[in-house]
Amino acid sequence: MKQLLSPAGVLVSFLVTAGSLLAHPARSFPLRRGRDATVIVKSPITAIRWSFTASLLAALAAAVAYVPAVRAQPALQGTWQTLSTQMPINPVHAALTNDGRVLIVSGSGNVATNTDFETAVWDPQSGTITTQPVAWDMFCNGMIVLPDGRALVNGGTLAYDPFHGELRSSVFDPATATFTDIESMQRGRWYPTVTTLGDGRVLTFSGLTEAGATNATVEIYTPGTGWSQEYDAGWTPPLYPRLHLLPNGNVFYSGSGTGSRMFDTTTNTWSAVIANTNYRGTRTYGTSVLLPLASSSGYTPRVMIFGGGNPATASTEIIDLSQSTPQWQVGPSMSQPRIEMNATILPSGKVLATGGSINDEDAATASFNADLYDPATNSFSSAGTNAFPRLYHSNSLLLPDGTVALFGGNPRRGSYEPHIEIYSPPYLFNADGSAAQRPVITAVTAGPLAYGAAFQVTTPDASAIASVVLVRPGAPTHAFDMDQRLVTLSYSIDAGVLNVTAPPNGNIAPPGYYMLFVLNSGGVPSVARFVQLPNANPNQPPTATITSPSTDVTVSAGDSVFFEGTGSDPDGTVTAYSWSFPGGNPDSSSVASPGHVMYSTPGTYTASLTVTDDGGLSSPPSTVTITVTDGDISLTVSPSVMTNGGWVGHSANVMLVVQ
């Protein structure tokens, strides 16, 4: 409801409003009665240039009356709040873990001379942030959360100016707040994208190598086993490519380039370009979102790209990848152009677009408007206005309470935006602005959920529930969330209980932890419960078999043994053979049938064969024992002697030496 103010109140309120605009580098403020008038603030330290209609007082009164009217409509736009807690390190990377806390990875924090590499854990519930050092520079890596809840930090910065990529990766255990380095990759990656596959493996692509060249290969990490061989793409990707796992198990590349491609996770090969964007420029630091996957629509995969470019575009595009010949279609435009933006999926299925600017790393052209995209209507609505410029190295994350955290911004080395803003979406408010009553989850079936199986959600609000969704916790950096996705679930209602069916497989919802939300008929979400989907189809190790010799053998020194073997894999192909011949010549081989191996020194030796599959898993060794003698043969001779009583046998050992 609009408020009527006295002339003095109009003037005071206008001055307060104008003063608040000084917090923003550049804003346009429309006056809604009479003709449009604009207050332009050039920078926080320059004077204000005013342009008004002839009816100055009426316009001022209308403007001041209008401002509280907008702010009094949280049920339409939501609300923004700035926390008193501030980031103590540059929040370059972030990942929500299954304890509701947020891992912040800064590394050197975009300061080339900084050797105090740092990370932090932020607890939104308590408001505390705890920092800790790390051993190497995890700046500009890729990051996702593994199926077991640990965060994988992939690559980073080996050198600045020019940048070279780290070969190392590390996993962070939220239970112990410790990092553990894992096997290094074949080559370095700075600005890589990591994607969780349907079987729990993790694909990494692009980035700069340890020599500074673009890494045009894919490597795949199997938790507990290590990295696969490299699979050459045959084309040069951009840094931080936008990648999404699709329901068919393949990975879709949506940008930032104009030509879209598909990675086949069975053959480990990239396709040629399958679609081109309508926007002919490169969507540099725009973003890409896999729109919600719904059981009711057969989990039809649609991907939406937002903004990007320098100067930036406000345009969006959508592609339906269930089509035989998918094509990008022009979507609705955002309220402002955005480069270095963020897009976050809400439990309602809407997408919150925030931050960015017209010109890259330029606070004077920052985009403060927040937009809500509704896939149901293919339209944007206003999500209010945030307070601080969110440019390079800014991030946004959906939290378990259904709010969104917006933080970071680092357009210049040596400084960053420390303020944390919290967006409360419209679904948290009644029409009068009061807090909406939220449905409550009191219990969920214990243990990891089984794919395609039923599980129960206990709630006193069962009869009012209109939607049940799983939201994968986000892991954003550099204008792209590498891990987020939303899956709507089918369910039936009993007294106080929802009988819910889990996603059918890991391609729909990769194994790992998810936030489970229930939403009532008014679209109000519960506070989330974390649930886990296990590895549905984990990569099975291959089997190695030595076919020759088929049993243990004994040979004389100087003799040879003929070796031959096979490998089989129940869910893939064998890609490598590894023989070991202790005491033999040669002492190793990498082919299935290495042939003759000579043994010159007496002793007992174990020959072994190990094979590796296309997922990077190795078999248990198949072994055979080779006994090598020194060439002496011992014979037992039993001569017979005639006596008066008959034949009497006597034994004697005779050594026959073979020269």
C-alpha positions as CSV (number, residue, x, y, z in Angstrom):
1,M,0.0,0.0,0.0
2,K,1.3,3.4,-0.9
3,Q,2.0,5.9,1.9
4,L,1.0,9.6,1.8
5,L,3.7,11.9,3.0
6,S,3.7,15.6,3.9
7,P,5.8,18.0,1.7
8,A,8.5,18.0,4.3
9,G,8.4,14.2,4.5
10,V,8.6,14.1,0.7
11,L,11.8,16.2,0.7
12,V,13.4,14.3,3.6
13,S,12.5,10.9,2.1
14,F,13.8,12.0,-1.3
15,L,17.1,13.0,0.2
16,V,17.4,9.7,2.1
17,T,16.5,7.8,-1.1
18,A,19.1,9.8,-3.1
19,G,21.7,9.2,-0.4
20,S,21.1,5.5,-0.5
21,L,21.7,5.6,-4.3
22,L,25.2,6.8,-3.5
23,A,26.0,3.3,-2.5
24,H,25.7,2.2,-6.1
25,P,28.1,3.2,-8.8
26,A,25.5,3.8,-11.5
27,R,21.7,3.6,-11.2
28,S,18.7,4.7,-13.1
29,F,15.6,5.5,-11.0
30,P,12.3,5.9,-12.8
31,L,9.7,8.3,-11.4
32,R,6.3,6.8,-12.0
33,R,3.9,9.8,-12.1
34,G,3.8,12.3,-15.0
35,R,6.7,11.9,-17.3
36,D,9.8,9.9,-16.4
37,A,12.5,11.7,-14.5
38,T,15.9,10.2,-13.7
39,V,18.3,10.6,-10.9
40,I,21.8,9.6,-12.1
41,V,24.6,8.9,-9.7
42,K,27.9,8.8,-11.6
43,S,30.0,7.3,-8.7
44,P,29.9,7.2,-4.9
45,I,32.1,10.3,-4.7
46,T,30.8,12.5,-7.5
47,A,27.9,14.9,-7.4
48,I,24.3,13.9,-8.4
49,R,22.9,15.1,-11.8
50,W,19.1,15.6,-11.6
51,S,16.7,15.8,-14.4
52,F,13.0,16.4,-13.5
53,T,9.6,17.1,-15.1
54,A,7.9,20.4,-14.6
55,S,5.7,19.0,-11.9
56,L,8.7,18.6,-9.5
57,L,6.9,18.2,-6.2
58,A,4.3,15.8,-7.6
59,A,7.0,13.6,-9.1
60,L,9.0,13.6,-5.9
61,A,5.9,12.6,-3.9
62,A,5.1,9.9,-6.3
63,A,8.7,8.6,-6.3
64,V,9.0,8.5,-2.5
65,A,5.5,6.9,-2.2
66,Y,6.5,4.3,-4.8
67,V,9.7,3.2,-3.1
68,P,8.1,1.8,0.1
69,A,5.4,0.3,-2.1
70,V,8.0,-1.9,-3.9
71,R,9.8,-2.7,-0.7
72,A,6.5,-3.8,0.9
73,Q,6.0,-6.5,-1.7
74,P,8.3,-9.4,-0.7
75,A,5.7,-11.9,-1.9
76,L,6.3,-10.6,-5.4
77,Q,10.1,-9.9,-5.4
78,G,11.5,-11.4,-2.2
79,T,13.9,-9.4,0.0
80,W,17.6,-8.8,0.3
81,Q,19.6,-8.6,3.5
82,T,23.3,-7.9,4.2
83,L,24.8,-10.0,6.9
84,S,27.1,-8.7,9.6
85,T,29.4,-11.6,8.9
86,Q,32.0,-10.8,6.3
87,M,34.3,-13.1,4.2
88,P,37.8,-13.0,5.6
89,I,39.3,-14.3,2.3
90,N,38.5,-13.8,-1.3
91,P,35.7,-16.3,-2.0
92,V,36.7,-17.4,-5.4
93,H,35.2,-20.9,-5.2
94,A,32.4,-22.3,-3.1
95,A,30.7,-25.6,-2.5
96,L,27.8,-26.5,-0.1
97,T,28.5,-29.7,1.8
98,N,26.0,-32.1,3.4
99,D,26.4,-30.6,6.8
100,G,24.9,-27.3,5.6
101,R,28.2,-25.5,5.7
102,V,30.0,-23.9,2.8
103,L,33.6,-24.6,1.7
104,I,35.3,-21.5,0.4
105,V,38.5,-21.9,-1.6
106,S,40.7,-18.9,-2.2
107,G,44.3,-20.2,-2.6
108,S,46.4,-17.2,-3.3
109,G,43.2,-15.2,-3.8
110,N,44.2,-13.6,-7.1
111,V,47.4,-12.1,-5.5
112,A,50.5,-13.3,-7.4
113,T,52.9,-12.6,-4.5
114,N,50.7,-14.3,-1.9
115,T,52.1,-17.6,-0.8
116,D,49.8,-18.0,2.2
117,F,47.3,-20.3,0.4
118,E,43.9,-20.3,2.3
119,T,40.5,-21.9,2.4
120,A,37.6,-21.4,4.8
121,V,34.5,-23.0,6.1
122,W,31.4,-20.8,6.6
123,D,28.6,-21.9,8.8
124,P,25.5,-19.9,7.8
125,Q,23.6,-21.1,10.8
126,S,26.1,-19.9,13.4
127,G,27.5,-17.1,11.3
128,T,31.1,-18.3,11.9
129,I,33.8,-18.5,9.3
130,T,36.9,-20.6,10.1
131,T,40.0,-20.2,7.9
132,Q,42.8,-22.7,7.4
133,P,45.9,-22.9,5.2
134,V,46.5,-25.4,2.4
135,A,49.8,-26.6,1.0
136,W,49.5,-25.4,-2.6
137,D,47.7,-22.8,-4.7
138,M,44.1,-24.0,-5.3
139,F,43.2,-20.7,-7.0
140,C,41.2,-21.1,-10.2
141,N,40.5,-24.8,-10.0
142,G,37.4,-26.8,-10.7
143,M,35.3,-28.1,-7.7
144,I,32.4,-30.5,-7.1
145,V,31.3,-32.7,-4.2
146,L,32.0,-36.4,-4.6
147,P,29.3,-39.1,-3.9
148,D,30.7,-39.7,-0.4
149,G,30.3,-36.0,0.5
150,R,33.9,-34.9,0.2
151,A,34.7,-32.0,-2.0
152,L,37.1,-32.6,-5.0
153,V,39.4,-29.6,-5.8
154,N,40.8,-30.2,-9.3
155,G,43.9,-28.4,-10.5
156,G,44.8,-24.8,-9.7
157,T,47.6,-22.3,-10.2
158,L,51.1,-23.4,-10.7
159,A,52.4,-20.0,-11.9
160,Y,51.1,-16.5,-12.5
161,D,51.5,-14.1,-15.4
162,P,51.5,-16.1,-17.6
163,F,49.3,-18.7,-15.8
164,H,50.2,-22.3,-15.7
165,G,48.0,-25.1,-14.4
166,E,48.5,-27.4,-11.4
167,L,48.6,-31.2,-11.9
168,R,47.5,-31.8,-8.4
169,S,44.0,-32.4,-7.0
170,S,42.8,-32.7,-3.4
171,V,39.7,-33.8,-1.5
172,F,38.3,-32.0,1.5
173,D,36.5,-34.0,4.2
174,P,33.9,-31.8,5.9
175,A,33.8,-34.2,8.9
176,T,37.4,-33.6,9.7
177,A,38.0,-30.3,7.9
178,T,41.1,-31.7,6.3
179,F,42.5,-31.8,2.7
180,T,44.1,-34.9,1.3
181,D,46.0,-34.9,-2.0
182,I,45.1,-37.6,-4.4
183,E,46.9,-38.9,-7.5
184,S,48.0,-36.2,-9.9
185,M,46.6,-35.8,-13.4
186,Q,48.6,-36.4,-16.5
187,R,48.9,-32.7,-17.2
188,G,48.0,-29.5,-15.4
189,R,44.6,-27.7,-15.4
190,W,44.0,-24.0,-14.6
191,Y,40.3,-23.0,-15.2
192,P,39.0,-26.6,-15.7
193,T,35.4,-27.7,-15.5
194,V,34.6,-30.8,-13.5
195,T,31.3,-32.8,-14.0
196,T,30.0,-35.7,-11.9
197,L,28.9,-38.6,-14.1
198,G,26.1,-41.0,-13.6
199,D,28.3,-43.7,-12.1
200,G,30.0,-41.3,-9.6
201,R,33.1,-40.8,-11.6
202,V,34.2,-37.2,-12.3
203,L,35.1,-35.8,-15.7
204,T,37.6,-32.9,-16.0
205,F,38.0,-30.9,-19.2
206,S,40.0,-27.9,-20.4
207,G,42.2,-25.6,-18.4
208,L,45.8,-24.5,-19.0
209,T,48.5,-27.1,-18.7
210,E,51.7,-26.8,-16.6
211,A,53.3,-25.3,-19.7
212,G,50.5,-22.8,-20.2
213,A,48.8,-24.4,-23.3
214,T,45.1,-25.2,-23.4
215,N,44.5,-28.7,-22.2
216,A,42.3,-30.2,-24.9
217,T,41.9,-33.6,-23.2
218,V,39.4,-35.3,-20.9
219,E,40.5,-37.2,-17.9
220,I,38.1,-39.1,-15.7
221,Y,38.6,-39.6,-11.9
222,T,37.3,-42.7,-10.2
223,P,37.1,-42.2,-6.4
224,G,39.5,-44.5,-4.6
225,T,41.3,-45.5,-7.8
226,G,42.6,-42.5,-9.6
227,W,42.7,-40.8,-13.0
228,S,42.1,-42.5,-16.4
229,Q,44.3,-42.0,-19.4
230,E,43.8,-38.8,-21.4
231,Y,41.1,-38.7,-24.1
232,D,42.0,-36.1,-26.8
233,A,39.0,-33.9,-27.7
234,G,40.2,-33.1,-31.3
235,W,39.1,-29.4,-30.8
236,T,40.2,-26.6,-28.5
237,P,37.7,-25.8,-25.8
238,P,37.4,-22.4,-24.0
239,L,38.5,-22.2,-20.4
240,Y,35.9,-23.2,-17.9
241,P,33.6,-24.8,-20.5
242,R,29.9,-25.0,-19.6
243,L,29.1,-28.8,-19.2
244,H,26.0,-30.7,-18.1
245,L,25.4,-34.4,-17.6
246,L,22.3,-35.4,-19.5
247,P,19.7,-38.2,-18.8
248,N,21.3,-40.4,-21.5
249,G,24.6,-40.4,-19.6
250,N,26.4,-38.1,-22.1
251,V,27.8,-34.6,-21.3
252,F,26.6,-31.5,-23.2
253,Y,28.9,-28.6,-23.9
254,S,26.8,-25.3,-24.1
255,G,29.5,-22.6,-24.3
256,S,30.9,-20.1,-24.0
257,G,31.5,-20.7,-27.7
258,T,28.7,-20.6,-30.3
259,G,29.0,-24.3,-31.3
260,S,27.5,-26.9,-29.0
261,R,28.9,-30.4,-28.7
262,M,28.3,-33.8,-27.0
263,F,30.8,-36.0,-25.1
264,D,30.0,-39.7,-25.4
265,T,30.9,-41.3,-22.0
266,T,30.9,-44.8,-23.5
267,T,33.4,-44.1,-26.3
268,N,35.1,-41.1,-24.6
269,T,34.8,-39.1,-27.7
270,W,33.5,-35.6,-28.6
271,S,31.0,-35.1,-31.4
272,A,31.2,-32.4,-34.1
273,V,29.1,-29.3,-33.5
274,I,25.4,-30.3,-33.2
275,A,23.8,-26.8,-32.8
276,N,24.8,-23.2,-33.0
277,T,23.6,-20.3,-30.8
278,N,21.6,-17.4,-32.2
279,Y,23.8,-14.9,-30.4
280,R,26.8,-14.8,-32.7
281,G,29.3,-13.6,-30.1
282,T,31.1,-15.6,-27.5
283,R,29.2,-15.6,-24.2
284,T,32.3,-14.9,-22.1
285,Y,31.4,-15.4,-18.4
286,G,27.8,-15.8,-19.1
287,T,26.3,-18.9,-17.5
288,S,24.4,-22.1,-18.3
289,V,21.8,-24.0,-16.4
290,L,20.3,-27.5,-16.9
291,L,16.7,-26.6,-16.2
292,P,14.7,-28.8,-13.7
293,L,14.3,-32.5,-14.7
294,A,10.7,-33.6,-14.1
295,S,9.5,-37.1,-13.7
296,S,6.1,-36.0,-15.2
297,S,7.8,-35.0,-18.5
298,G,10.1,-38.0,-18.8
299,Y,13.1,-36.0,-17.5
300,T,13.3,-34.0,-20.7
301,P,16.6,-32.2,-20.7
302,R,16.6,-28.5,-21.5
303,V,19.6,-26.2,-21.1
304,M,19.4,-22.4,-20.8
305,I,22.3,-20.0,-21.4
306,F,22.3,-16.5,-19.9
307,G,24.2,-13.3,-20.8
308,G,27.9,-13.1,-21.3
309,G,30.0,-11.2,-23.8
310,N,32.0,-8.0,-23.3
311,P,30.1,-5.7,-23.5
312,A,27.5,-8.1,-22.2
313,T,24.2,-9.2,-23.6
314,A,20.9,-9.5,-21.6
315,S,19.8,-12.3,-24.0
316,T,19.1,-15.9,-23.2
317,E,18.6,-19.1,-25.2
318,I,17.1,-22.5,-24.6
319,I,17.8,-25.9,-26.2
320,D,15.7,-29.0,-25.9
321,L,18.1,-31.9,-26.1
322,S,15.4,-34.5,-26.4
323,Q,14.8,-33.5,-30.0
324,S,16.4,-35.5,-32.8
325,T,17.9,-32.3,-34.2
326,P,18.1,-29.9,-31.2
327,Q,18.3,-26.2,-31.9
328,W,18.9,-23.1,-29.7
329,Q,15.7,-21.0,-29.4
330,V,15.8,-17.4,-28.3
331,G,14.5,-17.0,-24.7
332,P,13.3,-13.9,-22.8
333,S,15.8,-11.2,-22.0
334,M,17.0,-10.4,-18.5
335,S,16.5,-6.9,-17.1
336,Q,20.1,-6.0,-17.6
337,P,23.2,-7.3,-19.5
338,R,25.4,-9.5,-17.4
339,I,29.0,-10.6,-17.7
340,E,30.4,-12.5,-14.6
341,M,26.9,-13.3,-13.5
342,N,25.4,-16.2,-11.5
343,A,22.3,-18.3,-11.9
344,T,20.9,-20.4,-9.1
345,I,18.1,-23.0,-9.2
346,L,15.5,-22.6,-6.5
347,P,13.3,-25.4,-5.0
348,S,10.4,-23.9,-6.9
349,G,12.2,-24.7,-10.2
350,K,12.7,-21.0,-10.9
351,V,16.2,-19.7,-11.6
352,L,17.6,-16.6,-9.9
353,A,19.9,-14.5,-12.1
354,T,22.1,-12.1,-10.3
355,G,25.2,-9.8,-10.6
356,G,27.5,-9.1,-13.4
357,S,28.0,-5.9,-15.3
358,I,27.8,-4.5,-18.9
359,N,31.6,-4.2,-19.2
360,D,33.8,-6.9,-17.6
361,E,35.2,-6.1,-14.2
362,D,33.6,-2.6,-14.3
363,A,31.7,-1.6,-11.1
364,A,30.4,1.5,-12.9
365,T,28.2,-0.7,-15.1
366,A,27.3,-3.2,-12.5
367,S,23.9,-5.0,-12.8
368,F,22.1,-4.7,-9.4
369,N,18.8,-6.0,-10.6
370,A,18.0,-9.6,-9.7
371,D,15.8,-11.6,-12.1
372,L,13.6,-14.7,-11.5
373,Y,13.2,-17.0,-14.5
374,D,10.1,-19.2,-14.5
375,P,10.4,-22.2,-16.8
376,A,6.6,-22.7,-16.7
377,T,5.9,-19.3,-18.3
378,N,9.3,-18.8,-20.0
379,S,9.4,-15.3,-18.5
380,F,11.4,-13.2,-16.1
381,S,10.1,-11.2,-13.2
382,S,11.9,-8.9,-10.8
383,A,13.7,-10.4,-7.7
384,G,14.5,-7.0,-6.3
385,T,17.8,-5.3,-6.0
386,N,21.0,-6.4,-4.3
387,A,23.3,-3.9,-2.7
388,F,26.9,-4.6,-3.8
389,P,28.5,-5.0,-7.2
390,R,29.0,-8.7,-7.9
391,L,31.6,-9.0,-10.6
392,Y,34.6,-11.3,-11.3
393,H,34.9,-14.1,-8.7
394,S,31.4,-13.6,-7.3
395,N,29.2,-16.6,-6.4
396,S,25.7,-17.5,-5.4
397,L,24.5,-20.6,-3.5
398,L,21.1,-22.1,-2.6
399,L,21.1,-22.8,1.2
400,P,19.2,-25.6,2.9
401,D,16.6,-23.0,4.3
402,G,15.6,-22.1,0.8
403,T,17.5,-18.7,0.8
404,V,20.3,-17.8,-1.6
405,A,23.7,-16.5,-0.5
406,L,25.4,-14.0,-2.8
407,F,29.0,-13.1,-2.1
408,G,32.4,-12.1,-3.6
409,G,33.5,-9.8,-6.3
410,N,37.2,-9.3,-7.2
411,P,37.7,-7.0,-10.3
412,R,41.1,-5.9,-9.1
413,R,44.0,-7.8,-7.5
414,G,44.5,-7.1,-3.9
415,S,40.9,-6.2,-3.0
416,Y,37.6,-8.1,-3.0
417,E,34.0,-7.6,-1.9
418,P,33.7,-9.1,1.6
419,H,29.9,-8.5,2.2
420,I,27.5,-11.5,2.2
421,E,24.0,-10.9,1.0
422,I,21.1,-13.2,1.6
423,Y,18.1,-13.3,-0.8
424,S,14.8,-14.6,0.6
425,P,12.6,-15.6,-2.4
426,P,9.0,-14.6,-2.7
427,Y,7.9,-18.1,-1.7
428,L,8.9,-17.3,1.9
429,F,6.3,-14.6,2.3
430,N,2.6,-14.2,2.5
431,A,0.8,-11.5,0.4
432,D,0.9,-9.0,3.3
433,G,4.7,-9.4,3.6
434,S,4.6,-11.6,6.7
435,A,6.6,-14.9,6.9
436,A,4.8,-17.8,5.2
437,Q,4.2,-20.9,7.2
438,R,6.5,-23.6,5.9
439,P,5.8,-27.3,5.6
440,V,7.9,-29.5,7.9
441,I,9.8,-32.7,7.2
442,T,10.0,-34.6,10.5
443,A,11.7,-37.8,9.1
444,V,13.0,-39.4,5.9
445,T,13.7,-43.1,5.3
446,A,17.1,-43.8,6.9
447,G,20.1,-44.7,4.8
448,P,21.1,-44.0,1.2
449,L,18.1,-44.0,-1.1
450,A,18.0,-46.7,-3.8
451,Y,17.5,-45.6,-7.4
452,G,13.9,-46.2,-8.6
453,A,12.8,-47.4,-5.2
454,A,10.2,-45.9,-2.9
455,F,11.1,-44.1,0.3
456,Q,9.0,-42.3,2.9
457,V,8.9,-38.6,4.0
458,T,7.1,-38.0,7.2
459,T,5.4,-34.7,7.4
460,P,2.3,-33.3,9.3
461,D,1.6,-31.3,6.1
462,A,1.3,-34.4,3.8
463,S,-2.1,-33.5,2.5
464,A,-1.0,-30.0,1.5
465,I,2.2,-31.0,-0.3
466,A,2.2,-30.2,-4.1
467,S,5.8,-31.0,-5.0
468,V,8.8,-33.0,-3.8
469,V,12.2,-32.1,-5.3
470,L,15.8,-33.1,-4.9
471,V,18.3,-30.2,-5.4
472,R,22.0,-31.1,-5.7
473,P,24.1,-28.7,-3.6
474,G,25.9,-26.1,-5.7
475,A,29.6,-25.6,-6.4
476,P,30.0,-22.3,-8.4
477,T,33.0,-20.4,-9.6
478,H,33.7,-18.0,-12.5
479,A,30.0,-17.5,-13.4
480,F,29.1,-21.2,-13.5
481,D,27.8,-23.7,-11.1
482,M,29.4,-27.1,-11.9
483,D,27.2,-29.3,-9.7
484,Q,23.7,-27.9,-9.3
485,R,20.6,-29.7,-10.6
486,L,17.0,-30.1,-9.6
487,V,14.9,-33.3,-10.0
488,T,11.2,-33.4,-9.3
489,L,9.9,-36.7,-7.9
490,S,6.7,-38.6,-8.2
491,Y,4.8,-39.5,-4.9
492,S,1.6,-40.5,-3.3
493,I,0.0,-39.3,-0.1
494,D,-1.0,-41.2,3.0
495,A,-1.8,-40.0,6.5
496,G,1.2,-38.0,7.6
497,V,3.4,-39.7,5.0
498,L,4.6,-39.1,1.4
499,N,5.5,-42.2,-0.5
500,V,8.2,-40.9,-2.8
501,T,9.9,-42.6,-5.7
502,A,13.6,-41.9,-6.0
503,P,15.1,-41.0,-9.4
504,P,15.5,-44.0,-11.7
505,N,19.3,-43.8,-12.3
506,G,22.5,-41.9,-11.8
507,N,22.2,-40.1,-15.1
508,I,19.1,-38.3,-13.9
509,A,20.6,-37.7,-10.4
510,P,24.3,-38.5,-10.1
511,P,25.2,-40.3,-6.8
512,G,25.8,-38.1,-3.9
513,Y,24.0,-35.9,-1.4
514,Y,20.9,-33.8,-2.2
515,M,18.7,-31.4,-0.5
516,L,15.2,-32.8,-0.2
517,F,12.5,-30.1,-0.2
518,V,8.7,-30.6,0.0
519,L,6.6,-27.6,-1.2
520,N,3.0,-27.0,-0.4
521,S,0.2,-25.9,-2.7
522,G,1.3,-22.3,-2.2
523,G,4.8,-23.0,-3.4
524,V,6.3,-22.6,0.0
525,P,9.3,-25.0,0.6
526,S,10.3,-26.8,3.7
527,V,13.7,-26.5,5.2
528,A,15.7,-29.2,3.4
529,R,16.8,-32.6,4.7
530,F,20.0,-34.0,3.2
531,V,19.6,-37.4,1.6
532,Q,22.1,-39.5,-0.3
533,L,21.9,-41.4,-3.5
534,P,24.5,-44.2,-3.7
535,N,26.6,-45.2,-6.6
536,A,24.0,-46.9,-8.7
537,N,26.2,-48.3,-11.4
538,P,29.8,-48.1,-10.1
539,N,32.5,-49.0,-12.6
540,Q,33.3,-52.6,-12.2
541,P,36.9,-53.6,-12.3
542,P,38.2,-55.7,-15.2
543,T,39.6,-59.2,-15.0
544,A,43.0,-60.4,-16.1
545,T,43.8,-64.0,-17.0
546,I,47.2,-65.5,-17.8
547,T,46.4,-68.2,-20.5
548,S,50.0,-69.3,-21.0
549,P,51.4,-70.9,-19.0
550,S,48.1,-72.0,-17.5
551,T,49.8,-73.5,-14.4
552,D,53.0,-72.9,-12.5
553,V,56.1,-74.2,-14.4
554,T,59.7,-75.3,-13.6
555,V,62.5,-74.5,-16.2
556,S,66.3,-74.7,-16.2
557,A,68.4,-71.6,-16.1
558,G,68.7,-70.3,-19.7
559,D,65.3,-71.5,-20.8
560,S,62.4,-69.3,-21.8
561,V,58.7,-69.3,-20.9
562,F,56.0,-68.4,-23.4
563,F,53.5,-65.8,-21.9
564,E,50.0,-64.9,-23.2
565,G,47.0,-63.3,-21.5
566,T,43.6,-61.8,-21.9
567,G,41.5,-59.2,-20.2
568,S,37.8,-58.7,-19.9
569,D,35.5,-55.9,-18.5
570,P,31.9,-56.4,-17.5
571,D,30.9,-52.8,-18.1
572,G,33.4,-51.4,-20.5
573,T,36.6,-52.2,-22.4
574,V,40.1,-53.1,-21.5
575,T,42.5,-50.3,-22.5
576,A,45.9,-51.4,-21.1
577,Y,47.9,-54.5,-20.3
578,S,50.7,-54.5,-17.8
579,W,53.0,-57.6,-17.3
580,S,55.7,-58.0,-14.7
581,F,58.4,-60.6,-15.1
582,P,60.8,-60.5,-12.1
583,G,64.0,-62.4,-13.0
584,G,63.0,-62.5,-16.6
585,N,64.2,-60.8,-19.8
586,P,62.4,-58.7,-20.7
587,D,61.2,-57.8,-17.2
588,S,57.9,-56.2,-18.3
589,S,55.5,-55.8,-21.2
590,S,52.4,-53.7,-22.2
591,V,50.9,-56.1,-24.8
592,A,48.5,-58.9,-24.3
593,S,50.8,-61.6,-25.7
594,P,54.4,-60.7,-24.9
595,G,55.7,-64.1,-26.1
596,H,59.0,-65.7,-24.8
597,V,60.7,-64.5,-21.7
598,M,64.1,-65.9,-20.8
599,Y,65.1,-66.8,-17.2
600,S,68.9,-67.0,-16.6
601,T,69.2,-67.0,-12.8
602,P,68.0,-69.9,-10.6
603,G,65.2,-69.0,-8.2
604,T,61.4,-68.8,-7.7
605,Y,59.6,-65.9,-9.4
606,T,56.0,-64.7,-9.7
607,A,55.0,-63.3,-13.0
608,S,51.8,-61.2,-13.1
609,L,49.4,-59.6,-15.5
610,T,47.2,-56.5,-14.6
611,V,44.7,-54.9,-17.0
612,T,43.1,-51.5,-16.9
613,D,39.6,-50.5,-18.2
614,D,38.3,-47.4,-19.9
615,G,37.1,-46.0,-16.6
616,G,40.6,-46.2,-15.1
617,L,40.1,-49.2,-12.9
618,S,42.7,-51.9,-12.7
619,S,42.2,-55.6,-12.2
620,P,43.6,-57.7,-9.4
621,P,46.8,-59.3,-10.8
622,S,46.7,-62.7,-12.4
623,T,49.8,-64.6,-11.4
624,V,51.9,-67.7,-12.2
625,T,55.0,-69.0,-10.4
626,I,58.1,-69.7,-12.4
627,T,60.8,-71.9,-10.8
628,V,64.2,-71.8,-12.3
629,T,66.7,-74.5,-11.5
630,D,70.5,-74.4,-11.9
631,G,70.6,-77.2,-14.4
632,D,71.6,-80.2,-12.0
633,I,69.3,-83.3,-12.1
634,S,69.4,-85.7,-9.1
635,L,68.8,-89.4,-9.8
636,T,68.3,-92.2,-7.4
637,V,69.9,-95.5,-8.4
638,S,69.0,-98.7,-6.5
639,P,71.6,-101.5,-7.5
640,S,70.7,-105.1,-6.6
641,V,73.2,-107.5,-5.0
642,M,72.9,-111.4,-5.0
643,T,73.6,-113.0,-1.6
644,N,73.2,-116.5,-0.4
645,G,69.7,-115.6,0.9
646,G,68.7,-113.9,-2.4
647,W,68.7,-110.4,-3.9
648,V,69.2,-107.5,-1.6
649,G,68.6,-104.0,-2.9
650,H,70.7,-101.0,-1.9
651,S,70.0,-97.4,-2.8
652,A,72.5,-94.8,-3.8
653,N,72.3,-91.2,-5.1
654,V,74.0,-90.4,-8.3
655,M,74.3,-86.8,-9.5
656,L,74.0,-86.3,-13.3
657,V,75.4,-82.9,-14.3
658,V,74.2,-81.6,-17.6
659,Q,76.9,-79.4,-19.2
